């Protein structure tokens, strides 16, 4: 997948695509439905498949003091889109100038002139242009004059409720990781560089990697069993993680610290991808460092048990898939792409 951070003067191969447009925060099942529709149109038209998204998230632009809320960093979003067979990712800078573009100019200048889009796929609640003046009805009226077809995609429902980034954030705030993964279509991840902390865990026999989460959502405070991928490695490692203020040692700032099981090494400056697998318990204040160490041993044992059970389930599923279906899956990309 090619990533374009400027849409002016795109190379010829990046123009003329069928383009799915949205924030796509999470790239969840609802987003996948929009991209699947775009993929089908791209196959029919023998056109590239593109996705347009915005950086920063418009919500962060209009309300910069909003607490961190993003489900996916740009890197995580790009990985998810690449896995869906997207050919071109157009990352549009959402700044004051872009926010001031009228709905008409968005169609005429951005979609037609800059992208040369042949078709656009959006959800029914898509809004665009200065003051959110444009909607799907506007697109259907205006875009055909520029040779752009419009595909409107209905929401994907789960339990009678539309799948949305907001719904997934709510599940994560409750520690419902399995439900969040179901709505996403994959495990949720956090990622960030490893930065220096207090190094207390090292003295207690549990060294931790302190992850800078930036503008990513903070899930429910507490202790988690996790899987983690170190930058440059190809396999995930088991671990236990803490999201909290560390009340036992008088901490005040919220930190996300990951202890990798059976690992020794220097991770400072490296990027760590972390999948919270199961919420183990809330954060509690303990009576001193000895009590904290005992509790960490209990957390480690529980995390190991959770990860062992998960590995057994995954191994069984892999065996069943191999024995029951030897056909290659070509659904990720249209034929010939």
N, C-alpha and C positions, 0 to 999 in steps of 0.2 A: 504494500500500500504506500502510495506517495502522499506526503503531508505538505500542504501549501499554506504558508503563513501570510502570504499576500495573494489576493485574487486578481490584482491588476496584471495584465500582460502574462497570463498563464501560458505555459507551453501548449502547442496544439493538441497533444494527446490528453491534456487535462480538461479540455473544453468539450462541449457537446454531450455532457453526461446527463443521466437521470439522477437527480439530487434529492436526497432526503434531508429535510431541514429541521433543526431543533436543538435544544440544549443537550439532550441525550445524557443527562446526568444519571449515571448508573447503567446505561444501556440495558434497561430492564425489558421484561416481556412486551410491554406496550411499545417501547422504542423498537424492539426487534420486529414487531408487526409492520411498523412504518418502513423499516429498512427492507423487510422481505417483499413488500409491495414494490418498492423502488427496484429491488433486484429483479423481480419478475418483469417489470417494465423495461429494464435495461436489457434483459435477455431477448425480449420481443423486438426491441428496437435496434439490437446489436450495438448498444451504446455502453460507455463506461458507467460504473456505479459509483456515485459520489455521495458524500455526506458533508453538510455545512453545519458547523457548530461555532460557538462564540466563547472568546476569552477576553476578560474574565466573564464568569457567569453574569448575565444581566442583573440578576438579583443582587449580586455583590456590588455591581456598579451603582445601582440606584440606592442601595441601602448598605453602605460600606461598614457600618457598625453592627451589622447582623452577625450573630455568633457563627462560627464555622459550620457549614451545612453540606458541603459537597460530598457526594457518594463516591465520585471518581475524580482523580487527578486527570490532567490532560493525557499523561502517559498511559494510565490505566484505561482511559476511554479509547485511546488509539489502539491499544492491544485488543480490546473487545471488538472494536469495529473491524480491525484487520482479520480477526477470527471469523467474522461474518461475511468475508469476501469483498469488502469495500476496496475499490481501486484507488480512489482519491478522497482525502480528507482535507476540506477547506476550513482552516481555522481563522475566523474573522475577528479582528480586534474590536471588541465592543467598547468604544470610547465615546466621548461627547459628540464628535463629528458623526459617528455612525448612528448614535441614538437620535440625531436630528434629521436623518434621512426620511423623506416622506414615503408613504406606502407606494405611491406611483413610482418614485425614483428607485425604490428597492427592486421593483419588478423590472423597470426599464434599464437601470444602470447596473445593478448587482447581478440579477438573474440572467438578463438577456445580454447585456454588453460584456460584463466581466466573465461570467461563467459560460455563456452560450448554452445554457441549459435547454434540453429538449423536453424535459418533463420534471415536475417537482412533486414529491410525496410529502405530505404533512399530516399531523393529527388534526382532529376536528377543532381543537381549542387553540390552534396556532394563531398567534398575534404578532404583528410586525409593524415597523414604521413608526414615525414620530408620534408619541402619545398612544402607541398601540392602536393606531387608527385602522390598520389593515387586518383582515381576517380571511378565512378560507373563501367566503363569498366574494370578497374583493379580488382575490387571486383568480377565481373562476371567471370573473368579468373581464379582468385586465390582461391576464397572461396570454390567452390565445392570440391576441393581436401581435404578440412578439414570437409566435410560433412555439409557445410553451404549454404543454398539456399539464393538467393538475389531477393528482390522485389523492383523494381524501381517505384516510384510514380511520376506522372506528376504534374506540378504546378497547383494550383487552380487559375483561372482567375476571375477578377472582372473588368468589363468595359474594357475588352481587355488587362488588365495589370495583371501580376502575383501578387497574394497576397504575401507580404513580410513584414518582420519586418521594413525594411527601409521605405516602403510605409506608414505603420502605424505611424512611427515616424514623417513623413512629415505631416500627417493629424493632429497629436497632436500639432505640432509646429504651425499650423494654427488655433488651437482651434476647429477643426472639430471633436467633441467628438462622435457624432452619427455615423459618417463614420468610425472612429476608432473602435467603438464598433461593427459595422457590420462586419468589416474585422477580428476582434478578435473572434466574435461569443459570446461576453459577454462584459459588461462594463469594461473599463480599470480601473486599481487601482494603487494607490501609497500606500506605507506603510513605517512606521519607528517608532522609539521610540520618545516620547515627551521629548524635552530637554528645558532647561531654555532659555528664551529670555529676552527682555527688560521689560516685564510686563506692557508695555504702554497700551495695549488694556484693561487691567483690570481697569486702572484709567479712561478710557473713557466709561466704561460700556459694553465693548465687549471683555471679556477675550478670548485669543486665545491659542491654542496648537501649539507650534513651532515644526514641524516635521523634524527630521534628515533624509533626503532622500538618503544619501549615494551615490551609483553609479547609482541610477535610473534616467531615463530621466526627464528633466524639460520640461513641456509643454509650451504653449504660456504664456507669462507673463500677469498677469491680475487677475481679480476677477471671481470666480466660484461659482455656486450653487453646493453643494456636498452632498453625503451621507457618513457617517463614522461609522465604527464599532470599539468599544472599546474592547481591549483585554479582553477576558473572558465573554463578553456579547453575547447574541444570536440575537439581532435585531439591524438594522441599524438606525442611528439617522440623522436627517437633519442638514445642516449647510451651512455656507458660508466660502470660503477660499480665501486667497490672496497669489499669487506667485509674488514676486517682491522685490525691494530694499528699499521700503518705503521712496520715495523722499520727502514727506511732512515733515518728521522728520529727514531728513539728513542721511538716511540709505545708506549703500554702498554695503553690502553683500546680496546675493539673499536668500530669506527665503520663506518657505511654511508654512503659519499660518492658522489654522482652528478654526473657531468659531462655536461651537455646539449650536444649537438653544434650548432654554429652558433646559439648562443643568448647573448644579453647582456641582463642584467636583474637586479633585486634580488628574491630569492625568500624572504628571511627572514620567518618567521611564516606563510608559506603552506603548505598541505598538498600533498604530492607523492605521487602514486600511481606505483609503479614495478613494471614487469613484467620480471624477469630472463628474457632470451630464450636466451642461450647462455653456458655457463661457458667462459671463455677460458683461464685459467691460474691456478695457485696464487699466493699472495702470496709474494714473495721479498725478501730484503734485498739492496739494491744498493749499489754503491760510490760514494755521494755523490749530490748533487742533479743533476749533469749526466747521470749514468747513469739516474737516475730519470726525468728529462725525456725521454730517448731512448726509454725503455721505455714511457712514457705515449703517445708518438707512435705506437709500434708497436701499442699496445692500441687507440688511436683508429682506426687504419687497419683493424685486424681487425674492430672493432665496426662500422665503416661497411660493410665487405664483408658481414658477417653480416646486417645490417639491410637492405642492398640486395637480397640474395638472398631474404630473407624477404618483402620488399615485392613482388618479382617473383612469388613463389609465390602470395601472397595475391591479387594482381591476376589471375593466371591462374585461380585458383579462383573469383573473383567473376565472370569472364567465362563460365566453364563453367556456373555456377549460373544466370546470367541466360538463357543460351541453352538450357539443358536443362530449366528448371522455372520457369515464370512464375506459378505458383500461390502465393498468400500462405500463409504458415505460421500456422495457427491452433492449433498444439498447445500453446502456452504457457499458454492459458487455456481452461477449459471453454466450450462454446457459451453465449453470452449473458452472459459474465462480463466 
